[in-house]
Amino acid sequence: MRTKIILAGVYLFIATCFYLFLLRFLPGEKFPTDSNLIQWDAKWYQQIKDQGYVFVPYRVCNMAFFPLFPLLWKTLAVSPLTISILNFIIFIAAFITMAVRNKMGNVEFLFILTIPMFVFCALPYSESTFFVFSLITLIGFDKDNTKLQFLGFLGASLARSASIVAIPALLISTILLKNSNKSNLQKAKQFVWNFVAIALGILFSAIMQGGQTGKWFYFLHIQQFWKRHWIIPQVPFTTYAPDKMLGIDALGLIVGTVCFCFCCTWLYRYLKKEGNCSVSQSVFFSSFYITGLALLDVFFTFQRNGGTSIWSIGRHVLCSPFFIYFLLWWIRDLKETNKIGWILIFAITCVLPISGIFRYPQHIIFILSSLLGVIILKYFPKYNLTLIILCFINLFFQLETFNRYLNGGWIG
């Protein structure tokens, strides 16, 4: 624990110094303030905190967002800058806890911590709150502790509407995962308790919104005003601000594709009555949850400039403990090297040509740097120190993303 706290301090010091250096070349706003931290979704969270839920017919409004984070912000009664700092502290504490529990190496710790999408955990967003409760859920799986699972699912479903994806992921993973230590009745009971936790969080959010606006479960209906609807994808994929964000969203799509491939493999094994006991419940659930998010962001979206927008898939997939649990399992525990190679080749071969990133050289650098880091961690661990260079590449994109947000740019 002490070592990881020191590493987190080293990361913060280096990130601060690097950011001060980059400011010489970055335009616009330089440092976070109460005003420039309120951009994009942060405006909706602040409005919920200050005014409660407000219904606006036929337009976007704050009813797309769940109440846990704005309620926490309102209870603490602090400024946007202060809540951003608290969010970062909460995230770092959770990340260190996860690192210690999963015995992350020092370079591994820094490489993952510099993932660009973690900037959302230092903003007035719900990512830190969702991260903490999602981690509690995964720890509950690892400890086979129903109470921790219940608490984690309840908190996560109060924080993000995307927790709805957890229901099919939980159901499928419960059915498919063979566990010799549990009877079918015990698995069914655990599923029911977790389902109740998710349902309670969603129901509380619906009651709060309905009580204040008279609109019940409107967070489902309002998605159409963010242009989200069911479509048949068209390639090449694109995103908001593709010149800035396409690489990160393409990486999220690669991860989602890899998880989808593993989920299909596990489904095939289940149908063939083969075992998969080597996969923990936390990893199994994480894989199906990431797959669900990726499918939503590909099929429940809109067309933009002749292609399907995969906006926010990088944020949804990468900024969560589910991704980290899957990544650590892939690096450490997966032994079927032939299948690993084919799945990775398939994912990269499918995603990169249809993502359109070849128009943006900086995104190619980011994708290759990220994939190279993962390959080194798995296949060449004795060269882990070379990851320090890749950490700086990640850190550059992380800090540049943060500065872009301060200047009103879209980051996911």
Secondary structure, DSSP 8 states (H G I E B T S, - for coil): -HHHHHHHHHHHHHHHHHHHHHTTT--S--S--TTTT--THHHHHHHHHHH-----TTS--GGGS-SHHHHHHHHHT--HHHHHHHHHHHHHHHHHHHHHHTT--HHHHHHHHT-GGGGGGGSSSSHHHHHHHHHHHHHHHHHT-HHHHHHHHHHHHHH-GGGGGHHHHHHHHHHH---TTS-HHHHHHHHHHHHHHHHHHHHHHHHHHHHHHS-SSHHHHGGGGGT-EE----SS-B-SSHHHHHHHHHHHHHHHHHHHHHHHHHHHHHHTT---TTS-HHHHHHHHHHHHHHHHHHHEE-EETTEEB-TTHHHHHHSSHHHHHHHHHHHHT---HHHHHHHHHHHHHHHHHHHTGGG-HHHHHHHHHHHHHHHHHHH-GGGGGGHHHHHHHHHHHHHHHHHHHHTT----
